[in-house]
Amino acid sequence: MTTAMDGNPHQYVDRGSGALCTERLYQDRLVRFFYGRVRESVPAMFRMLVSRRSTALLGYLNYDTQWGSAACRRFLRGHGVDLGECVDDPRGFRTARDVFERRIRYWECRPMPRDPHTAVAPADSRALVGSLAERLPLFIKNKFFEYAELLGRDRHQWLATFRDGDYAIFRLTPEKYHYNHAPVSGVVLDHYDIEGHYHSCNPGAALRVVSPYSKNRRVVTVIDTDVPGGTGIGKVAMVELVALMIGEIVQCVSRSRYDDPQPLTRGLWLERGAPKSLFRPGSSTTLLVFEPGRIRFAPDLVANQARADARSRYSLAFGRSVVETDVRVRSPLAHARTDARRSYILLDPRLNHVE
């Protein structure tokens, strides 16, 4: 069975220029074949494909072999990846994995907003923003994820905290820099893994599987920003998802550049804009969930998402304009609501200095 999305181009908005760009979807035909004919006709084979063992094998073939390395070089040339941003000399890269796990001089080439009450994008990625509250215009019907599954059905405290809140989805494509950075400053309240599958993050694949982002294996980190020195936008849940050929999410929190990485533990301080984790390797997705009423998304992200002149597979699926914006890690994502921040300061006099 085919859908209206099959074979259609997928466009996004370049944040810097406002131009529409057509994404060169990696292995799109193969992904559509597996998520179409194989999934429908040979479900046992499809289940094997999205298993941990299969994704590890595919990752090895694509990223750790000479065949994978040659294909990677062609892919990066075709996508205009700037290897001049790298911390390490690209001439020393031997495999595709070396390229996908590259470190960049983010302190020079990924500037961050000065306002300490601004949440920032956690990754170089294509972003969508939304609301869990059905009454709000940014509400998108449950397709990307099912809320209770996303955070874990047994995590009653966090399900109550974030109900009717806002969220942002960041889809990393294979050519992107694959470190996640902390979107906010604050203290880690909770950190846990949820087992699941390894579905592809290709837009067509994501729309064929019911709420795939709450079906994939994922790591959830809950951050309290209402602390001295914090971003002051309430609690934030950061959900990092594995995907096809992503075998591992390495937590490597660093306060300064990539120096002295630490394991992620409860009570640990996260510094906004600093490295938090690494996807190994390929393409994957990061979600942020915010408490209701605490943030306003950057106006350009909201406006871009509603552009009717873009040909987006998401728009075809939802019957309304749902268009991604290509964002850079540490760029502005959301601002603290002034009314919410003022109320918080009145309640906690320790933080009066932020005004």
Secondary structure, 3 states (H helix, E strand, C coil): CCCCCCCCCCEEEECCCCCEEECCCCCHHHHHHHHHHHHHHCHHHHHHHCCHHHHHHHHHHHHCCHHHHHHHHHHHHHHCCCHHHECCCHHHCCCHHHHHCCCECHHHHCCCCCCCCEEECCCCEEEEEEECCCCCCCECCCCCCCHHHHHCCCCHHHHHHHCCCEEEEEEECCCCCCEEECCCCEEEEEEEEECCECCCCCHHHHHHCCCHHHCECEEEEEEECCCCCCCCCCEEEEEEECCCCCCEEEECECCCCCCCCECCCCCCEECCCCEEEEEECCCEEEEEEECCCCEEECHHHHHHHCCCCCCCHHHHHHCCCCCCEEECCCCEEEEECHHHHHHHHHHCHHHHHHC
